[in-house]
Amino acid sequence: MDCYVIHDDSPEILELLHERSEQLLTRTFGLDPLPPANCRVLLYLSDELVKQLWPHALSLEWELGILPHPKAKQANRAYGTGKIKLVDALDTLIDAKAMPVDMLLCNETPVFTSVIIGELLVFNLKDTSHALSRWQAIRTAIGKFNALRLRAYNLLTANDQKTRVALLGMMILEPNHRFLLGKGASDSLEPADRRLSMIAVAPRSVVAFIMLLIRFLLFGRFESRNLPESIGLARSRKLQIESSDGIDYQLDGVALGAKKLVCEVQERSIKLLTTQAEKQKASLDTGRDLIKLGHLPCGSAVAELAEKPIPMFHHASEDEFRELFRSLRDSAQMSPAFLVLMVLSVLLALTGLFANSAPVIIGAMILAPLMAPIISLAMGLARADTSLLQTSIRTLAGGTMLALSCAMGITWLMPLDTLTPEMQSRLTPTLLDLGVAVISGIAGAYANAKEEVAKSLAGVAIAVALVPPLAVVGIGLGWADLVMAGGAFLLFITNLVGIALSAALTFLVLGFAPFHLARRGVGVSLAFLAIIAIPLYLSFGKLVEKGQIYRSLPQGKMELMGKEVELLPQDIYLEEPTRVAYRLMAPAPLSPYHLDALKAELELRLQRPVILEAEVRIRR
């Protein structure tokens, strides 16, 4: 079979052709006639000229090879021999075996790399003429941040699956050329499945867009099995794209425009001379369409987001909100199961508190059913829904009163009246306890809004902050110790308000409530929290002061009046004067003079009067 070389009269190719004049026939592009049908043709031309010859290569059934021309980076990357020298490429293609390969067309124009529609700046498209590195893409995206808009597109696949979706941008490419994505999406595209692949980007909010940029900056990849919320994927033999305002796109880096795009894979349409073609294998599912766009703005969400500035936070569509709201309204009801679990969890908490057993208290946390009405209360605050608020408050109040009644009754019947460390730890809440409540509220709201998160995790997190202090309140009332009951009740109210407020704000961030509705409920919660924060701040200040004092106390081995003593601080009581409890270990009994020396040392270090409580132990 004759082998022709069509070239552009570049000096480097002319020299090689002169050396191989007996093996090769030459044609100068635009001057000489085209080679005949069913022959072997090697192209040493720019990308633009290669595309001009492509229809002739199809009609004349050439066995086509692409030589590495300096201005043919796209064609060489897609169908060429890669990054090798011209002389090596020429020798390789002269003897290469021709194999039919697929070809992607966009509006009947060959696509060597990809078609990019809209703003697609999060992928690492390195080494292409229109490419941006990952860092360049992020800098460009930040520079265009204020101008970013989602646009509405109508998509139609080969099997007539129709989808209307709002996107920031999309990229279409033939899967055999998936390496053009670098690390960005190569795992999402299966080799040789005879379908084009469309990767879509559609962040619903500024926060989602920033998270997507961070993800690509840190990891630079994703998998089709676990797509990010802002990324969609579609595979089909043919994809038709329409937009009411027309479509601006880049085809192999060239800016173009059209009212409609029709992208289609022509199977085994070109006979290619390349070692890459030998890797192509038949696929078993070439006729099926794969659409993973349901998590992107579709349906009613398109009208809400298209052609508008991207909101700071995601706004859930009516379809997304309806199911969650129905579930929370049902969860706010006071059911027999709720009352039974409430009693059982408090009884188990009481047992753990009296026995000073943390594992038993954890069991009570797992049983606690308080998650449902609190999360419903948070949604009521976020949505300013009076009915949901009333139902949630009624359920919480009923469950709380029932729990307190059970706790008081068990305390009266219990012959024990010792304040255990587990009880003591819940009598002086601080700002740290408020932090526990805030984290628990965020976890609860997020788990309810996201089906893929186990809701039981949120129930455990919330119960950690509510069941034990509620049981301690009941014990304090049973002992008629109002100080004890008041301290535990402050912790209970702190956590309840903190959980409800943080959960409401989480629903706001997730888009399940507009700000104008959430403003009043969140404002009332903040007012309550500000009032509660005053004693919490004072308690936290005392905790910090105790820590500072503890660091100033002498510890370890110390010599007192010629006798070596080991000092172990036990506790600090912020009274007037400050009371310090110590355990002293010595090889022989200590006299009052030794204790006076230790007290003098403490007053010197703390610069304040001190009352010393000493427990002396003899160690021999």
C-alpha positions as CSV (number, residue, x, y, z in Angstrom):
1,M,0.0,0.0,0.0
2,D,1.3,3.4,-0.9
3,C,2.2,5.8,1.9
4,Y,1.7,9.5,1.5
5,V,2.8,12.5,3.7
6,I,0.7,15.7,3.5
7,H,2.8,18.5,4.9
8,D,3.0,22.3,5.0
9,D,6.5,22.7,3.5
10,S,8.2,23.1,6.9
11,P,12.0,22.7,6.6
12,E,12.2,19.9,9.3
13,I,9.7,17.6,7.4
14,L,11.2,18.4,4.0
15,E,14.6,17.2,5.1
16,L,13.2,13.9,6.4
17,L,11.1,13.3,3.3
18,H,14.1,13.8,1.1
19,E,15.9,11.1,3.0
20,R,13.0,8.7,2.6
21,S,11.9,9.7,-1.0
22,E,11.9,6.0,-2.0
23,Q,9.5,5.0,0.7
24,L,7.1,7.9,0.8
25,L,5.0,9.9,-1.6
26,T,4.5,13.6,-0.7
27,R,1.7,16.1,-1.0
28,T,1.9,19.8,-0.1
29,F,-1.3,21.0,1.5
30,G,-3.3,23.3,-0.7
31,L,-1.1,22.9,-3.7
32,D,-1.0,19.2,-4.7
33,P,-4.0,16.9,-5.2
34,L,-5.2,14.7,-2.4
35,P,-4.0,11.1,-2.2
36,P,-6.3,8.4,-3.6
37,A,-8.7,6.3,-1.6
38,N,-7.6,3.3,0.6
39,C,-4.0,4.4,1.0
40,R,-1.9,5.2,4.0
41,V,-1.6,9.0,4.8
42,L,0.5,10.7,7.4
43,L,-0.3,14.3,8.3
44,Y,2.3,16.9,9.3
45,L,-0.1,19.9,9.7
46,S,-1.5,22.2,12.3
47,D,-4.6,21.3,14.2
48,E,-6.7,23.6,12.0
49,L,-5.4,22.0,8.7
50,V,-5.9,18.5,10.1
51,K,-9.5,19.3,10.8
52,Q,-9.9,20.5,7.2
53,L,-8.7,17.2,5.9
54,W,-10.6,15.0,8.3
55,P,-13.8,14.7,6.2
56,H,-11.6,13.6,3.2
57,A,-9.9,11.0,5.4
58,L,-13.3,9.6,6.3
59,S,-14.7,9.6,2.8
60,L,-11.6,8.2,1.1
61,E,-11.0,5.7,3.9
62,W,-7.4,6.6,4.5
63,E,-5.3,4.8,7.1
64,L,-4.4,8.0,8.9
65,G,-1.4,8.9,11.0
66,I,-0.7,12.1,12.9
67,L,2.9,13.3,13.0
68,P,4.0,15.6,15.9
69,H,3.7,19.0,14.3
70,P,4.5,22.0,16.7
71,K,1.0,23.4,16.0
72,A,-0.9,20.1,16.2
73,K,-0.8,19.6,19.9
74,Q,-4.6,18.7,20.1
75,A,-4.5,16.2,17.2
76,N,-1.3,14.6,18.3
77,R,-2.5,14.2,21.9
78,A,-5.8,12.6,20.7
79,Y,-4.6,10.5,17.8
80,G,-0.9,10.9,17.5
81,T,2.2,9.0,18.8
82,G,2.7,11.2,21.9
83,K,5.8,13.1,22.9
84,I,8.5,11.5,20.7
85,K,10.8,12.9,18.0
86,L,9.5,13.5,14.5
87,V,11.9,11.0,13.0
88,D,10.8,8.3,15.5
89,A,7.2,9.0,14.9
90,L,7.6,8.8,11.1
91,D,9.4,5.4,11.4
92,T,6.7,4.1,13.8
93,L,3.7,5.1,11.6
94,I,5.2,3.8,8.4
95,D,5.0,0.2,9.8
96,A,2.1,0.7,12.2
97,K,-1.0,-1.4,12.0
98,A,-4.2,0.5,11.2
99,M,-7.2,-0.1,13.5
100,P,-10.6,1.5,13.5
101,V,-11.2,3.9,16.4
102,D,-14.1,6.0,17.7
103,M,-14.3,9.7,17.0
104,L,-16.2,12.5,18.8
105,L,-18.0,15.1,16.7
106,C,-19.6,18.3,17.9
107,N,-21.9,19.8,15.3
108,E,-20.2,17.6,12.8
109,T,-16.8,19.0,13.7
110,P,-14.1,16.6,14.9
111,V,-13.2,17.0,18.6
112,F,-9.6,16.1,19.4
113,T,-9.6,16.9,23.1
114,S,-12.8,18.3,24.6
115,V,-15.7,20.7,24.3
116,I,-16.0,23.1,27.2
117,I,-19.3,25.0,27.8
118,G,-19.5,27.8,30.3
119,E,-17.0,28.3,33.2
120,L,-15.2,25.1,34.0
121,L,-12.2,26.2,36.1
122,V,-11.9,23.5,38.7
123,F,-10.4,20.8,36.5
124,N,-6.7,20.3,36.0
125,L,-6.6,20.5,32.1
126,K,-2.8,20.7,31.8
127,D,-0.9,20.6,28.6
128,T,-3.8,21.7,26.3
129,S,-3.9,25.0,24.5
130,H,-6.8,26.3,26.5
131,A,-5.7,24.6,29.7
132,L,-5.3,26.0,33.2
133,S,-3.3,24.4,35.9
134,R,-5.1,23.7,39.2
135,W,-3.6,26.8,40.9
136,Q,-4.3,29.0,37.8
137,A,-7.9,27.7,37.7
138,I,-8.5,28.7,41.3
139,R,-7.0,32.1,40.9
140,T,-9.1,32.7,37.7
141,A,-12.2,31.4,39.5
142,I,-11.7,33.8,42.4
143,G,-11.1,36.7,39.9
144,K,-14.4,35.9,38.1
145,F,-16.2,35.2,41.4
146,N,-18.7,38.1,41.2
147,A,-19.6,37.3,37.6
148,L,-20.3,33.6,38.0
149,R,-23.8,32.5,37.1
150,L,-25.6,29.2,36.6
151,R,-27.3,28.8,33.3
152,A,-30.3,26.7,32.3
153,Y,-29.6,23.9,29.8
154,N,-31.9,21.2,28.2
155,L,-30.1,17.9,27.7
156,L,-31.3,15.1,25.5
157,T,-29.4,11.7,25.3
158,A,-29.3,9.1,22.7
159,N,-32.1,7.1,24.5
160,D,-34.3,10.2,24.6
161,Q,-33.7,10.9,28.3
162,K,-34.5,14.6,28.9
163,T,-33.0,16.7,31.7
164,R,-33.3,20.4,32.5
165,V,-30.5,21.5,34.7
166,A,-28.8,24.7,35.8
167,L,-25.0,24.5,35.4
168,L,-21.9,26.7,35.9
169,G,-20.2,24.8,33.1
170,M,-19.7,21.4,31.5
171,M,-17.0,19.4,29.6
172,I,-17.7,16.8,26.9
173,L,-15.0,14.3,25.7
174,E,-14.6,10.9,24.3
175,P,-13.6,8.5,27.1
176,N,-10.5,7.2,25.3
177,H,-9.1,10.6,25.8
178,R,-9.8,10.9,29.5
179,F,-6.1,11.6,30.2
180,L,-6.8,15.2,29.1
181,L,-8.4,15.7,32.6
182,G,-5.2,14.9,34.4
183,K,-6.1,13.9,37.9
184,G,-9.4,15.7,37.8
185,A,-11.8,13.0,36.7
186,S,-9.9,10.1,35.1
187,D,-11.3,7.6,37.5
188,S,-14.8,8.6,36.4
189,L,-14.4,7.6,32.8
190,E,-14.2,4.0,31.7
191,P,-12.0,3.3,28.7
192,A,-13.5,2.3,25.4
193,D,-17.1,2.2,26.3
194,R,-18.1,3.9,23.0
195,R,-19.9,6.8,24.8
196,L,-19.0,10.4,25.2
197,S,-18.8,11.7,28.7
198,M,-20.2,14.9,30.0
199,I,-18.9,16.3,33.3
200,A,-21.0,19.1,34.8
201,V,-20.2,21.6,37.5
202,A,-23.1,23.2,39.4
203,P,-22.4,24.7,42.9
204,R,-25.6,25.7,44.5
205,S,-24.0,28.3,46.7
206,V,-20.8,30.3,47.3
207,V,-19.9,27.9,50.2
208,A,-20.3,24.9,47.9
209,F,-18.2,26.5,45.2
210,I,-15.4,27.3,47.7
211,M,-15.5,23.7,49.1
212,L,-15.3,22.4,45.5
213,L,-12.2,24.5,44.8
214,I,-10.6,23.3,48.1
215,R,-11.3,19.7,47.2
216,F,-9.7,20.0,43.8
217,L,-6.8,21.9,45.3
218,L,-6.1,19.3,47.9
219,F,-7.1,16.1,46.1
220,G,-7.5,16.9,42.4
221,R,-9.7,13.9,41.7
222,F,-13.1,12.3,42.2
223,E,-14.8,9.0,41.5
224,S,-18.1,8.3,39.7
225,R,-19.2,6.1,42.6
226,N,-18.9,9.1,45.0
227,L,-19.4,12.3,43.1
228,P,-19.1,15.6,45.0
229,E,-22.5,17.4,45.5
230,S,-21.5,20.0,42.9
231,I,-20.3,17.6,40.2
232,G,-22.6,15.6,37.8
233,L,-21.8,13.0,35.2
234,A,-23.6,11.7,32.0
235,R,-22.5,9.1,29.4
236,S,-24.3,8.5,26.1
237,R,-23.5,7.9,22.5
238,K,-25.2,11.2,21.7
239,L,-25.9,14.3,23.6
240,Q,-28.0,17.3,22.5
241,I,-27.6,20.6,24.4
242,E,-29.8,23.6,24.1
243,S,-30.1,26.9,25.9
244,S,-32.6,29.7,25.4
245,D,-29.8,32.3,25.1
246,G,-27.5,30.3,22.8
247,I,-24.3,28.5,23.8
248,D,-20.8,29.8,24.1
249,Y,-18.3,27.0,24.0
250,Q,-14.7,26.1,23.3
251,L,-13.9,23.3,20.9
252,D,-10.3,22.3,21.4
253,G,-9.5,25.7,22.8
254,V,-11.2,27.7,19.9
255,A,-14.1,30.0,21.1
256,L,-17.3,29.4,19.2
257,G,-21.0,29.9,19.6
258,A,-24.2,28.1,18.5
259,K,-27.9,27.9,19.3
260,K,-27.6,24.1,19.8
261,L,-24.9,21.6,20.2
262,V,-25.1,18.0,19.0
263,C,-22.2,15.8,20.2
264,E,-22.0,12.3,19.0
265,V,-19.5,9.4,19.0
266,Q,-19.0,7.8,15.6
267,E,-17.9,4.2,16.4
268,R,-14.8,2.9,14.5
269,S,-15.1,5.7,12.0
270,I,-11.5,6.4,11.3
271,K,-8.6,4.0,10.6
272,L,-5.8,5.2,12.8
273,L,-2.1,4.4,12.7
274,T,-1.1,4.6,16.3
275,T,-0.1,2.3,19.2
276,Q,-2.9,3.8,21.3
277,A,-5.6,2.3,19.0
278,E,-4.4,-1.2,19.9
279,K,-5.6,-0.7,23.5
280,Q,-9.2,-0.1,22.4
281,K,-11.6,-2.9,23.3
282,A,-15.3,-3.4,22.7
283,S,-17.7,-2.5,25.5
284,L,-20.7,-4.6,26.5
285,D,-23.0,-1.7,27.4
286,T,-22.5,0.9,24.7
287,G,-26.2,1.4,24.2
288,R,-27.1,2.4,27.7
289,D,-27.2,6.0,29.0
290,L,-25.7,6.8,32.4
291,I,-27.2,10.0,34.0
292,K,-25.9,11.2,37.4
293,L,-27.3,14.7,37.5
294,G,-30.2,14.3,40.0
295,H,-28.2,16.0,42.9
296,L,-27.6,19.1,40.7
297,P,-30.1,21.9,40.4
298,C,-32.9,20.3,38.4
299,G,-36.7,20.8,38.1
300,S,-38.0,23.7,40.2
301,A,-34.4,24.6,41.4
302,V,-33.5,25.7,37.9
303,A,-35.8,28.7,37.9
304,E,-34.6,29.6,41.4
305,L,-30.8,29.6,40.5
306,A,-30.4,30.2,36.8
307,E,-29.1,33.6,35.6
308,K,-28.9,34.9,39.2
309,P,-25.9,35.6,41.5
310,I,-24.9,32.4,43.3
311,P,-26.3,32.7,46.9
312,M,-24.0,32.6,49.8
313,F,-25.8,29.5,51.2
314,H,-27.6,26.7,49.4
315,H,-31.4,27.1,49.2
316,A,-33.2,23.8,49.2
317,S,-35.9,23.3,46.6
318,E,-39.5,22.6,47.5
319,D,-39.0,18.9,46.6
320,E,-36.0,18.6,48.9
321,F,-37.6,20.5,51.8
322,R,-41.0,18.8,51.7
323,E,-39.8,15.4,52.7
324,L,-37.6,16.6,55.5
325,F,-40.3,18.9,56.9
326,R,-42.9,16.1,56.9
327,S,-40.5,13.9,58.8
328,L,-39.7,16.6,61.4
329,R,-43.4,17.3,61.9
330,D,-44.0,13.7,62.6
331,S,-41.0,13.5,64.9
332,A,-42.3,16.5,67.0
333,Q,-45.3,14.5,68.1
334,M,-45.4,13.1,71.7
335,S,-45.8,9.4,71.0
336,P,-46.0,6.5,73.5
337,A,-42.6,5.2,72.2
338,F,-41.1,8.6,73.0
339,L,-42.5,8.6,76.6
340,V,-41.3,5.0,77.2
341,L,-37.8,5.7,76.0
342,M,-37.7,8.9,78.0
343,V,-38.5,7.1,81.2
344,L,-36.1,4.3,80.5
345,S,-33.2,6.6,79.6
346,V,-33.6,8.7,82.7
347,L,-33.9,5.6,85.0
348,L,-30.7,4.2,83.4
349,A,-29.0,7.6,83.9
350,L,-30.0,7.7,87.6
351,T,-28.5,4.2,88.1
352,G,-25.3,5.3,86.5
353,L,-25.1,8.5,88.5
354,F,-25.7,6.8,91.9
355,A,-23.3,4.1,91.0
356,N,-20.8,6.6,89.6
357,S,-20.6,4.5,86.4
358,A,-19.8,6.3,83.1
359,P,-20.6,3.2,80.9
360,V,-24.1,3.0,82.4
361,I,-24.7,6.7,81.7
362,I,-23.5,6.3,78.1
363,G,-26.2,3.6,77.8
364,A,-28.8,6.1,78.9
365,M,-27.5,8.5,76.3
366,I,-28.1,6.0,73.5
367,L,-31.7,5.4,74.7
368,A,-32.6,9.0,74.9
369,P,-35.3,10.1,72.4
370,L,-34.8,13.8,72.7
371,M,-33.2,14.3,69.3
372,A,-36.4,14.3,67.3
373,P,-38.4,17.1,69.2
374,I,-35.2,19.3,69.5
375,I,-34.4,19.1,65.8
376,S,-38.1,19.8,65.1
377,L,-37.9,22.8,67.4
378,A,-34.8,24.1,65.5
379,M,-36.6,23.8,62.2
380,G,-39.6,25.7,63.7
381,L,-37.2,28.5,64.7
382,A,-35.6,28.6,61.3
383,R,-38.9,28.5,59.4
384,A,-40.9,30.6,61.9
385,D,-43.5,27.8,61.9
386,T,-45.7,28.4,64.9
387,S,-47.4,25.1,64.7
388,L,-44.1,23.1,64.6
389,L,-42.8,25.3,67.5
390,Q,-45.8,24.6,69.7
391,T,-45.8,20.9,69.0
392,S,-42.1,20.6,69.7
393,I,-42.2,22.6,72.9
394,R,-45.1,20.7,74.2
395,T,-43.4,17.4,73.5
396,L,-40.1,18.6,75.2
397,A,-42.0,20.0,78.2
398,G,-44.0,16.8,78.7
399,G,-40.9,14.6,78.3
400,T,-38.9,16.8,80.7
401,M,-41.7,16.8,83.4
402,L,-42.1,13.0,83.1
403,A,-38.3,12.5,83.5
404,L,-38.1,14.8,86.5
405,S,-41.0,13.1,88.2
406,C,-39.4,9.7,87.7
407,A,-36.0,11.0,88.9
408,M,-37.5,12.5,92.1
409,G,-39.5,9.4,92.8
410,I,-36.5,7.1,92.5
411,T,-34.4,9.5,94.6
412,W,-36.9,9.4,97.4
413,L,-36.9,5.6,97.3
414,M,-33.1,5.3,97.0
415,P,-31.3,4.8,100.3
416,L,-28.2,6.5,98.9
417,D,-27.6,10.2,99.5
418,T,-24.0,10.6,98.5
419,L,-23.0,13.1,95.9
420,T,-20.9,11.2,93.4
421,P,-18.2,12.6,91.1
422,E,-20.5,12.0,88.1
423,M,-23.2,14.2,89.7
424,Q,-20.6,16.8,90.8
425,S,-19.3,17.2,87.3
426,R,-22.7,18.4,86.1
427,L,-23.3,21.2,88.7
428,T,-21.0,23.9,87.4
429,P,-21.5,24.4,83.7
430,T,-19.2,26.6,81.7
431,L,-18.7,27.9,78.2
432,L,-17.1,24.5,77.4
433,D,-20.5,22.8,77.9
434,L,-22.1,25.4,75.6
435,G,-19.5,24.3,73.0
436,V,-20.7,20.7,73.4
437,A,-24.3,21.8,72.8
438,V,-23.4,23.7,69.7
439,I,-21.5,20.8,68.2
440,S,-24.4,18.4,69.1
441,G,-26.9,20.7,67.4
442,I,-24.9,21.0,64.2
443,A,-24.5,17.2,64.1
444,G,-28.2,16.6,64.7
445,A,-29.4,19.0,62.0
446,Y,-26.9,17.8,59.5
447,A,-27.7,14.2,60.0
448,N,-31.4,14.8,59.6
449,A,-30.9,16.8,56.4
450,K,-28.5,14.3,54.9
451,E,-29.9,10.8,54.3
452,E,-26.5,9.3,53.9
453,V,-25.6,10.2,57.5
454,A,-26.8,7.8,60.2
455,K,-29.4,9.6,62.4
456,S,-28.5,7.5,65.4
457,L,-25.1,9.3,65.5
458,A,-26.9,12.6,66.1
459,G,-29.2,11.1,68.7
460,V,-26.1,10.0,70.7
461,A,-24.4,13.4,70.3
462,I,-27.5,15.3,71.5
463,A,-28.3,13.0,74.4
464,V,-24.7,13.4,75.7
465,A,-25.6,17.0,76.6
466,L,-29.2,16.6,78.0
467,V,-30.0,13.3,79.8
468,P,-27.4,13.3,82.6
469,P,-28.0,16.9,83.8
470,L,-31.8,16.3,83.6
471,A,-31.4,13.3,85.9
472,V,-29.2,15.3,88.3
473,V,-31.9,18.0,88.5
474,G,-34.4,15.3,89.6
475,I,-31.9,14.1,92.2
476,G,-31.4,17.6,93.6
477,L,-35.2,18.1,93.8
478,G,-35.5,14.8,95.5
479,W,-32.9,15.7,98.1
480,A,-34.4,19.2,98.4
481,D,-31.0,20.6,97.4
482,L,-32.0,23.7,95.3
483,V,-28.4,24.7,94.7
484,M,-27.6,21.3,93.2
485,A,-30.8,21.3,91.2
486,G,-30.2,24.9,90.0
487,G,-26.7,24.1,88.8
488,A,-27.8,21.0,86.8
489,F,-30.8,22.9,85.5
490,L,-28.6,25.7,84.2
491,L,-26.5,23.0,82.3
492,F,-29.7,21.5,80.9
493,I,-31.1,24.8,79.7
494,T,-27.8,25.9,78.3
495,N,-27.5,22.8,76.2
496,L,-31.1,22.9,75.1
497,V,-30.8,26.5,73.9
498,G,-27.4,25.9,72.4
499,I,-28.5,22.8,70.5
500,A,-31.7,24.4,69.2
501,L,-29.8,27.6,68.1
502,S,-26.9,25.8,66.3
503,A,-29.3,23.3,64.6
504,A,-31.5,26.2,63.4
505,L,-28.4,28.0,62.0
506,T,-27.3,24.7,60.3
507,F,-30.7,24.4,58.6
508,L,-30.2,28.0,57.5
509,V,-26.8,27.3,56.0
510,L,-28.0,24.1,54.3
511,G,-30.7,26.1,52.6
512,F,-33.8,24.8,54.3
513,A,-34.9,28.2,55.6
514,P,-34.5,31.7,54.1
515,F,-32.9,34.3,56.3
516,H,-35.9,36.6,56.6
517,L,-37.9,33.7,58.2
518,A,-35.1,32.6,60.4
519,R,-34.2,36.1,61.7
520,R,-36.9,36.2,64.4
521,G,-36.4,32.7,65.8
522,V,-32.7,32.9,65.8
523,G,-32.8,36.4,67.4
524,V,-34.9,35.1,70.3
525,S,-32.6,32.1,70.7
526,L,-29.6,34.4,70.8
527,A,-31.2,36.6,73.4
528,F,-31.8,33.6,75.7
529,L,-28.3,32.4,75.0
530,A,-26.8,35.8,75.9
531,I,-28.6,35.7,79.3
532,I,-27.5,32.2,80.0
533,A,-23.9,33.0,78.9
534,I,-23.4,35.4,81.8
535,P,-23.2,32.7,84.5
536,L,-21.4,30.4,82.1
537,Y,-18.8,33.1,81.5
538,L,-18.4,33.6,85.3
539,S,-18.0,29.8,85.8
540,F,-15.5,29.6,83.0
541,G,-13.6,32.5,84.5
542,K,-13.4,30.6,87.8
543,L,-12.2,27.5,85.9
544,V,-9.4,29.5,84.2
545,E,-8.4,31.0,87.6
546,K,-8.3,27.5,89.2
547,G,-6.1,26.4,86.4
548,Q,-3.7,29.3,86.9
549,I,-3.6,28.6,90.6
550,Y,-3.0,24.9,90.1
551,R,0.0,25.7,87.9
552,S,1.5,27.9,90.6
553,L,1.2,25.3,93.4
554,P,4.3,23.3,94.5
555,Q,4.1,19.7,93.4
556,G,6.3,16.6,93.6
557,K,9.1,16.3,96.1
558,M,9.9,19.2,98.3
559,E,11.9,19.8,101.5
560,L,10.0,21.2,104.5
561,M,12.1,22.2,107.5
562,G,14.7,19.6,106.6
563,K,12.3,16.8,105.9
564,E,11.6,15.5,102.3
565,V,7.9,15.5,101.5
566,E,6.0,14.5,98.3
567,L,3.2,17.0,97.6
568,L,0.0,16.1,95.5
569,P,-2.5,19.0,95.0
570,Q,-6.1,17.6,95.3
571,D,-8.5,20.5,94.7
572,I,-8.9,24.2,94.9
573,Y,-11.9,26.1,96.2
574,L,-12.3,29.7,95.2
575,E,-13.5,31.1,98.5
576,E,-12.4,34.0,100.8
577,P,-9.7,33.0,101.6
578,T,-8.8,30.5,99.0
579,R,-8.9,26.9,100.2
580,V,-6.4,24.4,98.9
581,A,-6.5,20.6,99.5
582,Y,-3.3,18.7,99.5
583,R,-2.1,15.1,100.0
584,L,1.3,14.9,101.7
585,M,3.5,11.7,101.7
586,A,6.4,11.5,104.1
587,P,8.6,8.7,105.6
588,A,7.7,9.9,109.2
589,P,4.8,11.9,110.8
590,L,4.7,15.6,110.2
591,S,4.4,18.2,112.9
592,P,2.1,21.3,112.7
593,Y,5.2,23.3,112.0
594,H,5.7,21.5,108.7
595,L,2.1,22.3,107.7
596,D,2.6,26.0,108.7
597,A,5.8,26.0,106.5
598,L,3.8,24.6,103.5
599,K,1.0,27.2,104.1
600,A,3.5,30.0,104.1
601,E,5.0,28.8,100.9
602,L,1.5,28.7,99.3
603,E,0.7,32.2,100.4
604,L,4.0,33.4,99.1
605,R,3.5,31.9,95.7
606,L,-0.2,32.8,95.3
607,Q,0.1,36.3,96.9
608,R,-3.2,35.8,98.8
609,P,-4.3,34.3,102.1
610,V,-4.8,30.5,102.0
611,I,-6.5,27.9,104.1
612,L,-4.6,24.6,103.8
613,E,-6.4,21.2,104.1
614,A,-3.8,18.5,104.4
615,E,-4.1,14.7,104.3
616,V,-0.9,13.2,105.6
617,R,0.2,9.7,104.7
618,I,3.2,7.8,105.9
619,R,5.2,5.9,103.3
620,R,8.0,3.5,104.5
